[in-house]
């Protein structure tokens, strides 16, 4: 992250913006301060100030850098495009347009993955439509970000896409699909069935995420035998203890709290 801001300082002298622009001067001053700071917290605060700078000059710089020959510069542009303007979210249409181009056309998997993540973080209707078109992308990194953010879409086609990603050959994609299914708005029965299947996945991180999502939807479907099976498949003890506490709370709220158990080895 910090390297990207330093690179932005190095490229700022080539900006397409007029050097007399007050916004450009402000950005230059922020970036000049950056190289003098030493602590991580100070630099994070300065980056936050950078993102609150005027959106239009920042967008102009990123749009130019999205066409740079250096993949690191294009990666930085894709990252900053998700953050410009902070909560006010200006220039959404313009930023999504640049990110779409990077996500679909860039020759670097690293850049396409970052652009896909930025589209998901922006999360407006056009951005989510772009994610939907990336469901079958050749890169598992891209598909992972698609699986993570596609739950922001509304409608059966997005639900079906997440269910398809839950069958992906790469475990990180399945893990993120399991997380997204926990926030399913439609097709609850299909989501629960997929999560029950993912609870038996060969990868422990997928099983864990599936169990969390299943607890969110249908806690009655998760019993202590399921948690015991998770223990036998290498899920960390601390996590299982947390799940046991959640389980006890669920039963207590229903007025049928079971006897206290220990998750550790008997």
C-alpha positions, 0 to 999 in steps of 0.5 A, spaced: 500 500 500 505 504 501 509 503 495 503 505 491 503 512 494 510 513 493 510 511 486 504 516 485 509 521 488 514 519 483 509 520 477 505 526 480 510 530 476 508 527 469 500 529 471 496 531 466 493 536 471 495 543 470 501 544 475 497 551 478 491 546 480 490 547 487 488 540 488 494 538 485 498 542 489 494 539 495 496 532 493 503 534 492 503 536 499 500 530 502 505 526 498 511 530 500 509 529 507 509 521 506 516 520 505 518 524 512 513 519 516 516 513 519 510 510 523 505 505 520 499 509 524 502 516 521 502 513 514 495 510 514 493 517 517 496 521 511 493 516 506 486 517 509 487 524 508 490 523 500 483 519 499 479 525 502 483 530 497 479 532 491 476 526 487 477 529 480 484 530 480 485 523 483 481 520 478 485 523 472 491 521 475 489 514 476 485 514 469 492 515 466 496 510 470 491 505 468 494 505 461 501 505 464 506 500 462 508 498 469 504 493 472 505 496 479 503 502 477 496 499 474 495 495 480 496 502 484 491 505 480 486 500 481 487 500 488 486 507 489 480 507 484 476 504 490 477 509 495 477 516 492 472 520 495 471 516 501 464 515 504 461 520 499 463 516 493 464 520 487 465 519 480 462 512 481 460 511 473 467 513 471 471 509 476 467 503 474 469 504 467 476 504 468 476 498 473 472 494 468 477 495 463 483 493 467 479 487 470 477 484 463 483 486 459 489 487 463 495 482 461 497 482 469 493 477 473 495 481 479 492 487 476 486 484 474 485 481 481 486 488 484 481 491 479 476 485 481 476 487 488 475 494 487 469 493 483 466 489 489 468 494 494 465 499 490 459 495 489 454 499 485 449 495 480 454 496 474 460 494 478 456 487 480 454 486 473 461 486 471 463 481 477 457 476 474 461 476 467 467 474 471 465 468 474 468 463 469 475 467 469 481 463 468 484 466 474 482 463 481 484 470 484 479 473 480 474 468 481 475 469 489 474 476 489 468 475 485 465 469 490 466 474 495 462 480 493 457 477 488 452 477 494 451 484 493 447 482 487 440 482 487 436 476 483 436 469 482 442 469 477 447 472 482 445 466 487 446 461 481 453 464 480 455 463 487 452 456 487 456 455 481 463 458 485 461 453 491 463 447 486 470 451 484 476 447 483 480 452 487 479 452 495 479 459 496 474 460 491 469 455 495 471 458 501 469 465 499 462 462 496 461 459 502 461 466 506 457 469 500 452 464 501 451 466 508 448 472 506 444 469 501 437 473 499 434 468 495 434 461 494 435 460 501 433 452 500 439 451 495 444 456 499 443 451 505 444 445 501 450 448 498 453 449 505 451 443 508 455 440 502 461 445 503 461 443 511 464 436 508 469 439 503 476 436 503 479 443 505 478 445 513 478 453 511 472 451 507 468 447 512 469 452 517 466 458 513 461 453 511 459 452 518 459 459 520 454 461 514 450 455 516 449 457 523 447 464 520 441 461 516 439 455 520 442 453 526 438 448 528 441 444 522 448 444 526 449 439 531 454 437 536 456 431 532 457 436 526 462 440 531 465 433 533 466 432 526 470 438 525 474 437 531 476 430 528 478 434 521 483 439 524 479 445 526 483 449 531 481 448 538 480 455 539 475 456 534 471 450 536 470 452 543 467 459 540 462 455 536 460 451 542 459 457 546 455 460 540 451 453 540 450 454 548 447 461 546 442 459 541 439 453 545 439 458 551 435 463 547 430 457 545 430 455 553 433 449 552 440 450 554 444 443 554 449 441 559 456 444 559 461 441 555 468 441 553 471 441 546 478 439 548 480 432 547 477 427 552 
